[in-house]
Amino acid sequence: DEIEVAMKAMGFEVVDPGVMTVEEQIKAFASAEIIAGPSGAAMTNMLWCKSGAKVIIFYSHVRGKEYPYWDALARVAG
């Protein structure tokens, strides 16, 4: 809740892809310049972002745990 309040204060629009249709998710991600959210399946929507969009993914730091799939997906998406 605290992160959501802080993001809204910075001008972010808060959306829940889990309650959106696929078409709504595509539109939201395709029109965004910056996406920020928790690690999870919804962030694969970065594939719909325009080239050069910034994506910030929040995840827990666990020693020895890597998250290479987000970098790989971002490279594919441009």
Secondary structure, DSSP 8 states (H G I E B T S, - for coil): -HHHHHHHHTT-----GGGS-HHHHHHHHHH-SEEEEESSGGGGGGGGS-TT-EEEEE----TT---HHHHHHHHHH-
